Amino acid sequence: SSSTSTSVIVSLVGNGIDAKAAIYMVMGANIGTSVTNTIVAMGQMGNGDELERAFAAATVHDMFNFLSVLVLLPVEAITGYLYHLTYWMTSNYQANDGDSWKSPFKTMVYPMVKPVIQSNKKLLTEVASNPSVTCDDIYPIVCDGEPTYDNCASESYLKNKTEQ
């Protein structure tokens, strides 16, 4: 997939491959992934409706990738915009062993996502530790007091916990 290819390319740049060449490699990976999703869409040939929907989704993905490369490739070839932008973004960064990187996107998105997506760790633990658990076992959820993620669990989780 293009994600895997891009991850490998990022690692290669970190180990000395020229960033200018890497920009073109990433663009090539985005074109190459279009072949993959078309092949996957063709796997739905047994059902005409599914094939039509899958091929439509693959085509949207293809067009996004093709148009991105169609716009960015000439811009990069003529101006070196992506290379210069990358250089500017990383010019003052000095990496040290053991450094960790905090994503600015995570910092920006977290306040919006936190109220919407919260994982119930008790429920996740129950599902992961008991392969015979079904949705019927998990719901309804029983809460001890006000319903929050910290004090709610499924009936089967509570039953198993009291048996232990």
N, C-alpha and C positions, 0 to 999 in steps of 0.2 A: 504494500500500500504506500501511498505517498507520505503518510505519517511516519512510517518506519524508515523510508528512504531519507526523509528530511531529518529525522533523529540521527541517522548515521552520518549524514552530511554535516550536521552541527558538531558532532563529535570529531569528524575529520578536520573541520575548521579549527576546533579547539586544539588539535594536534598539529597544526601547521599548514593545512591545505589553504590555498589562496581563496579569500572570501569572494573575490570577483568571479572565480570559476564556480564557487558554491552557489551563487545566486542563479546561474544558468542551470546548474544541476537540479536545484529545487523547482525551477520552472519546468524542466524536463520530467521530473517526478510527478508534477501536477498533470501534465499531458498523459504520462504513462498510466496513471490511475484511472483515466477515462476508459482505457481498454479493459481494465479489470472490472469496473462496474457494469460495462456493457455485457461482458461474459457472464457475470452473475445474473443480470437481468434476463439473459437468454436461458438461464436455468429454469425459468418459469414457463417454458414452452408447453407444458402439459395443460395449462389452463389459460385460455385466451385473455380473460379479463385481468388475471394476475400478471401475465406477460405485458399487457398494455400499460398497466400501472407501473410495473417495475421498469419498463423501458422508458416511460415518461420521466420517472424520477432520475434514471441514469442520464437521460438527455439533459435535464436541468443541471445536474452536476457537471456534465461534460461542458455545457455552454458556459457555466460559471468559470471553470478552469480555462477553457479556450480563450474566453474574453479577457480574463485576467492576464494571461500570458500575451495575448494580442496587444493589450494596452501597455503592459509593463516591459515587455521585451524590447520594443523600439526605444522606449524612454530610457531604459537602462543602457542599451547599446550606444545611444547618442550622447547621453548626459552623465551616465554613471550615478544616477540619482540614488538608487538603492544602496550602492556601495558607499557613497558619501554619507548617506543617512546612517548607515550602520557604523561607519567609522566615527561619526559625530557622537552617536549614542554610547559608544564604548571607549572613546578616547581617554577619558579620565579614570577609567576603572583599572585598578591594580588587584589582581587575584592573589590570594594567599592560601596556602594549604589549610584545609579545614573550614574555609569560608562557606557560608550558606547564603543563598540568594532568596530574597523576599520579593515575590512578584508584585509589581505595582497594580496589575490588573486584579489580583486577589484582594488587595487593599481597597480598590475602588468598588469592586462588585460585592464583597462580603456583606456590607450593611443592607444591600437590597435583597440578597439571597437568604440571609439568616432567618428573617421572619417567614419565609416561604418554604424552605427546605430544611427540615430538621430530622435527623435520624433518631429512631428509637433504638438505642443500643441493646436494651433488654430483648427486644423483639428480634433484632439481627442476630444476637447470640443464640437465641432459641432456635431459629431457623438453621443457622450454621451448625449447631451441635446435634441436631436431631433430624436426620434425613427423612424420617417418616412423617414429619409435620406437614400438614396441608393448610390451605387457607381457612378451612372450616375450624381447624384447631386454633388458629391464631386469632380469629375474630369471633365473638366480641371481645373487646379489650376491657379489662377490669381496672378501675382506678381506685387508689387509696387516697381519698380526699379529692381535692380539685384536680381535674384532668390536665396533667402536664406530662411531658416526656419523661420526667424523673420518677413519677410515681404511678405509672400505668404499665400493665403487662397483660398478656393473654391468660385466659383461664388455665390452659394447659401448662404454661410456664409456672404459674403460681402453684398448681397441683404438683408438678415435678419438684419444685423447690421445697414444698412441705414434706414430700416423701423422702428427701435426702437427709 
